Amino acid sequence: MQKIYDRFIDGLQVFSTVLCALILAVVLLGVFYRYVVDQALSWYDEFAGYLLVWITMYGSAVGLARRKHISFDTLVERFPRGARRALEIFGILCVMGFSLVLVVSGWRLIEEMGGDTAISLEKVPMAWIYSAMPISGALMLVIGVAQLLKAVAPGRGAKLEKAKPMEEAQ
């Protein structure tokens, strides 16, 4: 099961990387057209903004899985084992609560605004753009469940799992 989870997270990281490459290509194309061809593209700025939102949302899920989110490790390490485990579980539950808010709010946003289209990309429904919110929230919920199961596993010994350096995480 851990292998499937790790592959899932690796795939999500690859997807986020592809989004980064795509935003770079779109911005370079926009700059090329503006300064070399001397004609500005009407859509590149808006599209790059949407890609930035997607990178943020999906990259947040990868960051959560790799334990790269903001935490208070120095403070938590000062607590006894039982308290550390309780704090870790509490933190995971808080993140899962936030993830649930993303799912519900994102779904409502799609319901209310999803029928609109992008301003400069008239064929692109805003539902596609807004879908990043509930999808990333759902991904973070799945990651939270996996982390919660790991945190409450018997025999785990209440040791606080620290973030891995980027070299190890890849």
C-alpha positions in Angstrom: 0.0 0.0 0.0 2.9 2.4 0.8 4.3 1.9 -2.7 1.0 2.9 -4.3 0.8 6.0 -2.1 4.4 6.9 -2.9 3.7 6.5 -6.6 0.6 8.6 -6.3 2.6 11.4 -4.6 5.4 11.1 -7.2 2.8 11.4 -10.0 1.3 14.5 -8.3 4.8 16.0 -8.1 5.4 15.3 -11.8 2.0 16.9 -12.6 3.0 20.0 -10.6 6.4 20.1 -12.4 4.6 19.9 -15.8 2.5 22.9 -14.7 5.7 24.8 -13.8 7.2 24.1 -17.2 3.9 25.1 -18.9 3.7 28.4 -17.1 7.3 29.1 -18.0 6.6 28.3 -21.7 3.4 30.5 -21.7 5.2 33.5 -20.1 8.2 33.2 -22.5 5.8 33.0 -25.4 4.0 36.1 -24.2 7.3 38.0 -23.8 8.5 36.8 -27.2 5.4 38.0 -28.9 5.4 41.3 -27.0 9.1 42.3 -27.5 10.2 40.4 -30.7 7.0 40.2 -32.8 5.7 43.5 -31.3 2.2 42.1 -30.8 0.9 41.2 -27.4 -1.1 38.0 -27.0 -4.4 38.7 -25.3 -4.6 35.5 -23.4 -1.2 34.6 -22.0 -1.3 36.7 -18.9 -4.7 35.3 -17.8 -3.7 31.8 -18.6 -0.4 32.1 -16.7 -2.4 33.4 -13.7 -4.6 30.3 -13.8 -1.6 28.1 -14.1 -0.1 29.8 -11.0 -3.3 29.0 -9.0 -3.1 25.3 -10.2 0.6 25.1 -9.3 -0.2 26.5 -5.8 -3.1 24.2 -5.2 -1.5 20.9 -6.4 1.9 21.9 -5.1 0.3 22.4 -1.7 -0.8 18.8 -1.8 2.7 17.6 -2.6 4.1 19.8 0.1 1.7 18.3 2.6 2.6 14.8 1.6 6.3 15.6 1.8 5.7 17.3 5.2 7.0 20.6 3.9 4.2 22.7 5.5 4.7 25.1 8.3 5.1 23.4 11.6 6.6 24.0 15.1 8.9 21.0 15.3 11.3 22.8 17.8 8.4 23.4 20.2 6.7 20.1 19.7 10.0 18.2 20.3 10.0 19.6 23.9 6.8 17.8 24.8 6.6 14.3 26.2 5.9 11.4 23.8 2.2 11.1 24.4 1.7 14.9 24.0 3.8 14.9 20.8 1.6 12.2 19.3 -1.6 14.0 20.3 -0.3 17.2 18.8 0.6 15.5 15.6 -2.8 13.9 15.3 -4.4 17.3 16.2 -2.4 19.0 13.5 -3.3 16.4 10.9 -7.0 16.8 11.8 -6.7 20.6 11.5 -5.3 20.2 8.0 -8.0 17.7 7.1 -10.6 20.2 8.3 -9.1 22.9 6.1 -9.0 20.4 3.2 -12.7 19.7 3.7 -13.4 23.4 3.6 -11.5 23.6 0.2 -13.6 20.7 -1.2 -17.0 22.2 -0.1 -16.2 25.8 -1.0 -14.6 24.8 -4.3 -17.6 22.8 -5.2 -19.9 25.7 -4.4 -17.8 28.0 -6.4 -18.0 25.6 -9.4 -21.8 25.4 -9.0 -22.2 29.2 -8.9 -19.5 30.4 -11.4 -18.7 27.3 -13.4 -20.9 28.2 -16.3 -18.9 31.4 -17.0 -16.0 31.4 -19.4 -12.6 32.9 -19.0 -12.3 36.5 -20.3 -9.6 36.1 -22.9 -10.1 32.4 -23.4 -13.8 32.3 -24.3 -13.9 28.6 -25.0 -12.5 27.7 -21.5 -15.2 27.2 -18.9 -14.4 28.6 -15.5 -15.4 25.3 -14.0 -12.1 23.9 -15.3 -10.2 26.6 -13.7 -12.0 26.4 -10.4 -11.8 22.6 -10.3 -8.3 22.9 -8.8 -9.8 24.0 -5.5 -12.0 21.0 -4.7 -9.6 18.5 -6.4 -6.6 19.6 -4.4 -8.7 19.7 -1.3 -9.7 16.1 -1.9 -6.1 15.1 -2.6 -5.1 16.7 0.7 -7.9 14.8 2.5 -6.5 11.5 1.1 -3.0 12.5 2.2 -4.4 13.5 5.6 -6.1 10.1 6.0 -2.8 8.3 5.1 -0.9 10.5 7.6 -3.5 10.0 10.3 -3.5 6.2 9.8 0.3 6.3 10.1 0.1 8.5 13.2 -2.3 6.2 15.1 -0.7 3.0 14.0 0.0 0.7 17.0 3.7 0.4 17.9 4.6 3.7 16.3 6.0 4.9 19.6 4.8 8.5 19.3 7.9 9.8 17.5 7.4 12.9 15.6 8.0 12.4 11.8 10.1 15.3 10.6 10.2 16.7 7.1 12.7 15.1 4.8 15.2 17.2 2.9 14.3 17.7 -0.7 17.1 15.3 -1.9 15.6 12.5 0.2 12.0 13.4 -0.7 12.6 12.9 -4.5 
